[in-house]
């Protein structure tokens, strides 16, 4: 393979690639339909010219055929009158017109076939153009949708969502940290106050219980002038409640005895 052949192939390949990249589906389809419509116009003109020629040939054929018939009648008239020479001349004229009519008849048959073929091609081309227009509209709509989707994908790909989502995640973590700290501070503060009040209440309960025990043992009145029953006085039993286990009662009695001994 020669150098020029290889170079020509490379040039053609590059040109084809450039043409392929430059092709716009919408414009190419529109131009294809325009080209088909131009072919349709030319085909219609060809059909019109052929039909016109067919009509002229038919007229000439009929005219020559009529002349041949006329000269035949004249030949008969000459023979009837006894003039053979005139009859012979009339027959010669008839032959000439008959031959010309036969030529026109052959042309007429040929033109009739051409007209029929052109008409079929015309109908087929019109059907193809109608189909091409429908397909063109469909493909153009698909091309527009594909272009719109391509632009959308380019726009979406150009947006850096990772940084934005990262910022949201960082802010969410900060908010969670602030909420946790706020809740911890509130719980710590609440526990301190509760403990203080619990200690006060506990010390007050111990003092009151101690005073109650002393009053019960001395048989005296409680502070405030009230009297108490002996500590070991049995309390009424609520039959609706579940009975207390003996071990629990014994443990409470033992605890009271130790407290009495400590006094």
Residue, then its C-alpha position, 0 to 999 in steps of 0.5 A: x500500500x502506497x503512502x498516498x493511499x494511507x494518507x488518503x484513508x487517514x484524511x477520509x477517516x478524520x473527515x468522517x469523524x468530524x462530520x459524525x460529530x457535527x451531525x445534529x439529529x434534529x437538523x439531519x432529519x429535517x434536511x432528509x425530509x426536505x430532500x425527500x420532498x424535493x425528490x417528490x416534486x421532481x417525480x411529480x414533474x416527471x410524471x406530468x411530463x410523461x403524461x403530457x407526452x402520452x397525450x400528444x402521442x395518443x392524439x397523433x396516433x388517433x389522427x394518423x389512424x383516422x387519416x389511414x381510414x380516410x384514405x382507405x375510403x377514398x381508395x374504395x371510392x376510386x375503385x368504384x368509379x373505375x379509377x385504379x390509379x387514383x385508388x392505388x395512390x389513395x392506398x399508398x397514402x393510407x399505408x403511410x399513415x398506417x405505418x406512422x400510426x403504428x409507430x405512435x401506437x408503440x410509443x403510446x404503449x411505452x409511455x403508458x407503461x412509464x406513466x403507470x410506473x411513475x405513478x406507483x413510484x409517486x404513491x410510494x414516495x408520498x407514503x415514505x415521506x409521510x412515514x418519514x415525517x412521523x418518524x422525524x417528529x418522534x426522533x426529534x422529540x427523543x433527541x430533545x429529551x436526551x439533550x435535556x437529560x444530558x444537560x441535567x446530568x452535567x448540572x448534577x455532576x457539577x454540583x459537589x454534594x459531598x461537601x454540602x452533606x459533610x457540612x450538614x453532618x458536622x452541624x448535626x454532630x455539633x447540635x447533638x453535642x450541645x444537646x448532650x451537654x445541656x442535658x448533662x448540666x441539667x441532670x447534674x444540677x438537678x441531682x445536686x439539689x435533690x441530694x441536698x433536699x433528700x439529706x435534709x429530709x432524711x435527717x429530719x425523719x431520723x430526728x422525728x423517729x428518735x423523738x417518737x421512740x423516746x416518747x413511746x418508751x417514757x410514755x410521755x407526750x410527743x412534741x405538740x401535746x399528742x400521745x402515742x401508743x406503745x411501740x409494740x402495740x399491734x396494728x390492725x391487720x388489713x386483710x386486703x393486703x398480702x401478709x408480710x413474711x415472718x423473716x421480714x417482721x423478725x428483722x424489723x423487731x431485731x432492729x428496734x431492739x438494737x436501737x433501744x439498747x443504744x439509747 
